[in-house]
Amino acid sequence: MAPALWRGCNGLMAAFFALAALVQVVYTIPAVLTLLVGLNPLVTGNFIWKSVSATHIFFCIVWAVGLAYYLLLHTQRNIIHEEEGRNPVGGRIQLAIAIVIALFPFISWVYIYINKEMRSSWPTHCKTVI
């Protein structure tokens, strides 16, 4: 039962990434990688799968660092010039929502990692990750 649930989750994530790939092509690689894991979980041990995954992660990190550098260079010092500074209530709500969305994967991971019953249903390739 548990392997079928994991494959189902991977299938749903592959579908999500595939839909996102219709808007931004960069999501095509995660869609394919996730679909491959859903079809055959042992593919994560394959050299090609690991290489494509590591290369994609590297380029994502480089892009994120470049974007952060660009935003730091082009930020305006007065908060009133920013969209969030014009509406104090709306800006705080948006910030709170952004923080919750950003922390949700980490909190979920900690919960799943601490919950031993949930960890017992992990496939073998997931038990050796951390």
N, C-alpha and C positions, 0 to 999 in steps of 0.2 A: 504494500500500500504506500509506504513512504517513498520508494523510488518513483512511483507514478505521480505522486504529488510534486516531487522535485522536478520531474520532467514537465509536468503541467505548468509549474511556475516559470520554468525556463521558456516554455512555449509562449506564455503570456508576455514575458519580457521581450522575447524576440518579436512578437506582434507589435508591442509598444514601440520598440526601436524601429521596426519597419515602417510604422505610421510616421514616426518622427523623421525617418529618412526621406519620406515624401516631401518634407518641408526643407530639411537640411541634409545634404548628402553625407555629411560627416557621421551620421548615425547608421550608415549602412554596415560599417565594419562591426560595431557592437551587435547589430541585429544578426549578422551571419555567425559571429562567434557564439552568441547565446543560443541560436538555433542549433548549431553543431553540438553544444553541450547538452541541449535538451534531447537531441536524437541519440547521442552516444556520450555519456558522461566521461568515459575514459579518454576522450579526445584531448582533454586538458594535458595529458602526458605527451602529446605529439609535439615534436620540435617545431613544425610549421605553425601550429596553433599558438604555441608559446611565443614564437618570434613575432607573429602578427599582433598578438595581444600586447607584448612589451613595446613594440614599435608604436602602436596606436596610443598607448599610455604616455610614452615619451613625447610624442607630438602634441598631445592634449596638454601636458604640463608646460611645454615650451610656449604653446599658444596662450595658456592662462597667465603665465609670467609676462609675456609680451602685452597682453591686454591690461594687466594690472599696472605695468609700467606706463602704458599709454594713458590710462585713466589718471594716474598720479600726476603725469605731466600736464594734463589738460583740465584738471579740476580747478574750480574757482574757489577762492578762499572764503567768500562771504556765503553763508548758508542760505541767505534770502535769494541768492541767484539760482540755487538749486530748486528743483521741483518740490522736494520734501520740506524745504524751509518755508514755503508759502502757505502750507496748510498744516499747522502743528498737530492736529488730531489725526488727520489722514496719514501723515508721514510716520507717526508713531505706530499706527495700526499696521501700515505696510511693513515697517521695520520689524514689528513683532511677528508678523506672518512669515516674513523672510527668514527670521531666526529659527522659528519652529520648523519650517520646511528644510532648512539647512541642517538642523540638528537631528531631525527624525531618523535618517538612516543610521547615524551613530548610536542613538539611544536604542533603536531596534536591534542593532548588532550587539550592544552590551546586554540587553535583555535576553536575547537568544543565546549568547555565549554563557551567561550565568545560569540560565535555566537548563539543568542537566537532563530533564526529560525530553526537552526539545532537541538537545544535542544528540541524544541517543538515536534519533531517527535520521541523522545526517548520513548521506552516502559516504563511503570510505574515503573518496578523494577530498571531501570537505573536512574530515576529521584531522587531517594532517596539515591543514593550512596554518593554524596558529596554535 
